[in-house]
Amino acid sequence: MHDGVLTAGTDQAGPPPAQRRPRHHVLAVAVMLAVVAAAVLVSAVVYSAVRGPAAPVAAPSSPSAYPASSALAARVDPGLVDVTATLGYRQAISAGTGMVLTPSGRVITNNHVIEGATSVTVTDVGNHRTYTAAVAGYDQGQDIAVLQLAAASGLKTVPLGTASAVTVGEKVLALGNAQGQGGTPAAATGVVTAVGQSITATDQFAGISEQLTGLIQTDVPLQPGDSGGPLVSPAGQVIGMNTAASSQFQISSGAAQAFAIPASQAAPIAAAIAAGRASAAVHIGATAFLGVQVVPYGVEVPGNPASAGAGVAGITPGTPAARAGLVPGDVIVSIGGHAVTSAMSLRSVVDAYHPGDTAGLYWVDQGGQAHTATIVFAAGSAG
C-alpha cells in the first residue's frame, strides 16, 4: 500500500540522502530510507509520468494469523475514501487513501498524497459518491494533511483511537486504495514489530527530505496507494495512518517493514488544522507559489559561485519567479529577509506565505551578480 508522489519540484527540493517515492513505471511510489533500510512512502500512486536505532523485531506474520480480518475491515471500510489529486504543474495524477473524521466530510490523509495538487477529488467508500475536496491545511514535517469535502453530510467516520499504547507483537490490519484501483479497500495483515521509530524520507526526483518520528513499525506488506489509510487494532480502533514501507521486501524475499503515524500523534494536528490554528509547523489554507523547479539535493549549479542557496533548475512561465527575471542556473539566497540555504530551506520559507503576499527576493546569477526583486506570490499547488 502506498500513496502520494513528488516530481522534480516546483518550490520544492531538499537535503539528506535517501529515496522517497521512486517512480514505479507509470506509478510513482514514495520512498523513505530507514536508518538501516530503505522505505517506500506508501503514498499515492501517480499516473504520468527512516531511521532510528533498530528495535526488537517480532517474527513476520501471515494473513492466517489475523482471524476475522474481513469482519474487521467491514467495520472500518465505510469511513475510508479514495483520494485523487491532479498535479497540474507536473501533468500527473496521484491516488491515495484518506480517513473520514466527521460526518460533514473532514478527512485526514498524508500530506504527500496531496502534495503538488492543483485539484483534489475524493470518492467515499461508504456511499460511493465523489466529492470535490479543498485542502484545509497541512503539516509537512509530520506528513499530515486535512481535506474538507464540499457539500458532504451524513458520512461514516473511522474510529480513530487516541490511546498511545501500541505494543510490539500486536496484530494489525492495514486498509487502503492499493495501486489506486478504488472500490473496496485492499486489506493486509501483520504485527507491530517496533514503536517510536524515526525515518528519513527523500524524493529522489525533487531532492526533498522529511524526518518523521515516533512511528509504528510493522511487517505489513503495503502497496502504492495505501498512504493515508488506517492501521487497525484487533479491537477495531484505528491506531495509526500508514505512510511508508521498506523498499527491500519489494526486491527480495526479506520481511516487509512498514511505518504508520500513530493516531495519537496525528489527531492533535488534525484538530489544530480544523480549528485554523496556524503555527511554524501547520500551514492553513492556500499555498503560496513562486514558480521555480529546484536543483536536486547534492547537485551543483554549473558555473554559479554561490555556496549556499536553492539552485534553480527551471522556471514555470507566467509565475512570480518568471516575472522577477530568474533563469535556470540562478541560486536563490533569501526571501523576505529569510535566508535560503538549500532547496529544502526554500520550501520551508515559501510555505510561510500565502497567495497575494509580497516579499523581497534575492538571488545570484551564474556570473556572480546579485539581483533583487519584489514578488507577489501566486496561488500554488497544495502541500
N, C-alpha and C positions, 0 to 999 in steps of 0.2 A: 504494500500500500504506500503511496507517495502522493505528493501534490505540488503545487506552485513551482515557478521557474523564473530565473533571471537570465537575460541575454546581455551581451556587452552593453552596458547600461547607460541610459540617459540619467544624468545626475547621480550615477551610482558607480562605485568602484571599490577597491579595497585592498587590505593587508594580508595577514597571515597565510602561510602555505596550507594547502589542503584543497579539497574539491567540494563543491556543493551542488548540485543539480546538473550533473553531466547530461548531455543530450542522449536519449535512448532512441536512436533512429529519428522517427518523426516525433517521438515522445521526449520530453525533457524531464529529467529526474534530478531533483536537488540532491547534492551530495555533501556530506559533512565528514570531518575527519576526527575520529575519537582519538584520545591521546595515543592509543595504541593501534587503532584500526580505523580505516575509512568508513564513513557512514553516509548514507544517502538520505537527503531530505525527502521524506515521503510527501513531497509537495504535489503540486498539480501536475497533471500530465499536460505537456504543452505540444500543441499541434502547430507545425511550421518548422517552420524551421524544424571535536568531540574529545572530549578529552578528560583527564582526571585520573587519579590513581585507580588501578584496577581493583574491583571489589570481588568478593567471593561470587562465583557463578554457579547456579544450580544446573543440574543436568537438563539438556533440552527435552521439551515435552512433545507430545504428538496430539493431533486433534482428538484422538480417542480418550486422552487424559482429561478432557473437559466435557463431561456429560451434560446434556441439556443445553448445549450451546445454541441450538436453533431456537429453543423456547426463550432463552435469554435475549437473543438477537431480536426476536419478535417484539419484545418489550421496549427495546431501545430504538429500533429502526424508524418508527413513526416520527421521532424527534430529530431525525437527520435530514440534511439537504445536500444536493449535488451543486457545487459551485462552479460556474463557468465564467472565466474572466477573459475579456477581449483586451489583448495587449496591443493597442493601436499603434504605438510608436515602434513596436518591434514586429508588427504584422504577424502576430501569433495569437493563439487561443490556449488558455490553460484551464485545467479541470482539477477540482479537489473536492473536499468534504467540509461540511460545517455542522454545527450543533445548535438547535433552536433553544434559546434561553427563556423567551417569553411568548405567549400566545399571539402577541401583536407583531411578531417577526423580528425580534432581535436575535442575531446569530453570531456565534463565535467560531473563528477558524484561525488557521495560521496566517501570519502576515505574508509569508512567502507564497501563499496560494493566490493572493490578490495583488501582490507587488507588481507594479508596472501596468495595472489595469486602467483602461480608459472607460470601460463599462463592465458591469457585473450583473449576471442573471443567476437566479437560484431556483432549483426545482425541489419542491418539498416532497420528501418520500412519503409522508403521511397522507397528503391529499392529492399528490401528483400534479399540483399546479405550479406554474413557473411565474416568478416574480422578478421585477427589476429591483436591484439592491444598491443602496448607497453605502459607501464606506464611512461609518460614523467616526472611526478613529483607529489608531494602531500604536503598538509599542514594538518598534523594530528590534530592540535589544532582547525582548522576551519572545519575539516571533508570534505575537498575538494581534489579531485584528477583529473588530466588531462591525458587522453589517446590519443595516436596517432595511427590511423588505418593505416595498411600497404596497399600501392597501392590503396588508395581511391581517388576518384575525382568526381566532379560534385554532391556532396551530398547536400541535402536540409538542411537548418540550422534553428535553432529556433530563434524567435525574442526576444532576451534576453534584457529585459528592464534595463536601468541604473538609472532611477529615484528612489529616495529614499523614495518618498511619498507613503506610503501604509496606508490606513485608516481603523479604526475599523468599521465593518459593511459592508465593501466592499465585493461584491460577488466574489468568486474564483472557479476555476476549476482545479482539480489535475488529472494528467495523469501518467500512469506508467505500468510497467510489473508486474501487480498484480499476486501474487502466482507463479511468474516465468513461466507463461504459454506462453509468447511470443505472436506474432501476433498483432492484433490491440490493442493498449494500452487501458487499462481499464480507465474509467472516473468516477470521484466522485466530487460532488459539495458541497459547503458550503460557509461560510462567514469568514472574518477576525474577530477574537474575541479579539486579543491583539497584540501589537507590542513591539519590544525591549525586548523580553523575554530572560531569561537565564536558561539553564538547565544543569544538570549533567548526563552524560550517562556512565553507567558502565556495562561491560560484566561480568555477574556473574560467568562465567566459567574461563575467563582469569584474572578476577580481574582488568581489565583495565578501567580507568575512563577518561572521556573527559568533559571539560567545554565548552559549546557552548553559545555564547551571541548574542544579537541583533536579535533574531529570530522572525519570523512572526508566530503567533499562530492562528489556525483556528479550525473549528469544522468538518473538512473533515474526513470521515472515511477511513483512509489509510489502506493498506494491505501489507503483506510481499511481497517484490519485487518492491515496489514503490520508494524506496530510490533512489535519483539521478534524479527523474522525475520532471517535471515542475509544478509550481503553476502559473496558468494563470489568468490574469485580464479580465474583460468583453471586454476590448479593444484589446484583443489578444496578450498582452505583457506577457512575462514570468517574473513575479515579484519575483519568489523565486524557490528554489530547495528543494523538500520535503526530510526530513531527519529523522523525528521521530514522534511517535504518542503515546498518552496515552494508558496505558495498561488497565485502568479502564473500558473503554467502551467495551472492549472485554469480560469482565466477568460480566458485569452488564448492566443495561439499561441506565446508565449515558451517558451524551453527550460526543462525541468524542473530544479529544484535540490532534491536530496535529501541528507539527512545521516545518517550512521551513527556510532555509538560504536565506536572501534577495539577489536578483540578484545583487543589487548594492554593496553588500559585497563580493559576490563570483567572480564577473567579474574581479576586480583588481588582485585577487590571481591567477585566471586562466591566466591572461595576464603575470604575473610575471613568472609563470611556463613555459609558451610558450616561453618567452624570455630567459629562462635558468637562471633566477636570483635567486640563492640560498640565503637563509638567515637563521637566527636562527629558523624560523618557516617553511620555504619552503625547501623541500628536492628535489633535481633534480637528475634524473637518477636512476640507480640500487640501491637496498637496501643492506646494509651490513648484514651478518648473523653470529651469534655467535653459535647458536645451543642448547640453553637451554630452557626448559619449566620452568616457574617460579611459585612459590607458590602463590595462590590467595591472594589478599589483606585481611589482618586480620587473616591469618592462620600462626601460628608459625611453625618454622622449629624444629622438635623434637630434643632435645639434643644439639642444637647449641647455644653457648653463645653470638654470635654476636648480638648486639642490633639493628643495622641498616644495611640495605643492601637488596639485592634481593635474596630470598631463592630459591634454585634450586630444582625443583620437578622432573625433568627428563632431560636426555641428548640424543640428536639425534646422532646416531653413524656416525663416519666419518666426524664430523664437527670440527671447531676450538675449541669448548669447550671440546669435547671428546679428541682431541689431546693434549690439555693442562692438562688433567687429572682431570677435575671436575667430581664430582659424586653427585647423589641426596643427599640432606642434607647439602651441602655446602652453604655458603652465599657469594655472590659477593659484594665486598666492593668498588672497584673502577676499572675504565678502562681508560687507558691513562692519569692517574692523575686526572680524573674527578670523584668525589665522587658519589657512587651509594647508595642512601639512602632508596630506595624502589624498588619494581618491576616496577612501573611506571617510576621511575627515570632511571632504566636500559634501558627501551625502548627509552627514550629521548637521553641518552648518546650514545647508539649504532646507533641511527638514524643520528648522526653527521658524521658517517663514510660511506665509500663506499667499495665495494668488492676490495680486494687487499691491502687495508690499513692495517698497522700494529699498534699495541697498546700493552701496558703493562696491564696485567690482574692481579688483586689482590683479593684473596678470603680467607675465613676462613673455616676450616673443622669442623666437629662435635666435634672434640677433642680440639678445640680452637687453633689449629695450623694454622699459616698464610702461604699462598703459593703465589708465583708469577710465571708468565709465559708470554712470548711474543707471541701474537697470530696474525695471518693474517686472516682478515675477508673474508669469502666466499660470494658468491652471494646468496642472500636470496629472500624470498617472498616479494611482494610489500606491500607498505603502512606501 
